[in-house]
């Protein structure tokens, strides 16, 4: 189906803060991410863009225009989150360098806007010619020098070797500071989680889920995490998205297709709630954009961005 022009992205207005090294664009330091003087921090969520479909050149160009329209309308955004399925890896044509060429098209509007970004993998990126680790390395190589917009090498991740999964690559904690430039501690934290592809905990008919070792990492952080506002992004929604809908906890938005989550509740929601996360944002289900609250935590879909794939 052709995506309607308004099917762009969810724009998030959140209060947040993170401890990171200085960032660079064209050799000039960006400085650390921080609230504005007015006390706001705006995040644009792009999700399920699906660049690289068989007729990709035309649809990718249309999707770039959708992204540009959002970036123009929200030119004061502080951060872009690409929350998975940026590239349709399952449509890989078998040639070497396919993912790199496709992903470069994804980044064009971001580079034009000059807004820093982070991303999490969805269930389709690693179906192409690159592994999760290689995708991270590619992003770093494309974002060096004059474009230096990616923050993926500036985030706090689990210790090397802790995550025992070939398809899990984007798990991290990112802090954002307050307006006070002398602040040492973050005033809010963003968590990015990789929900992998399929086969949650060995269940072949299930969608993916956050790896158990990542959940251990989250639980280990719970005791010493600062008590500041926190949000989290995970591509495949936790099972509580279904429970909330069934229990009538949805405040607004639509459910245009079945909520496709893992068949097993592995405790992702519980681990994030224990950390103090106040909002969880997902993608994956292209025609869903409902928002609600479950046990004090906001659960929200970002509707599919652009023209790739269905929805």
Secondary structure, DSSP 8 states (H G I E B T S, - for coil): ----TT---EEEEE---------EETTEE----B--TTS-EEEEEE----BT-TTHHHHHHHHHHHHHHHHHHTTT-SEEEE-S-SB-GGG--S-TTHHHHHHHHHHHHHHHHT--EEE---SSGGGSSS-HHHHHHHHHHHTSGGG--B-TTSSB---TT-S--SS----EEEEEB-S-TT--S-SEEEEEE---SB-GGG-TTSB----HHHHHHHHHHHTT--SSEEEEEESS--THHHHHHHTT-EEE--B-S-----SS--SHHHHHHHHT--EEEE-SSTTB--EEEETTEEEEE----SSSS--
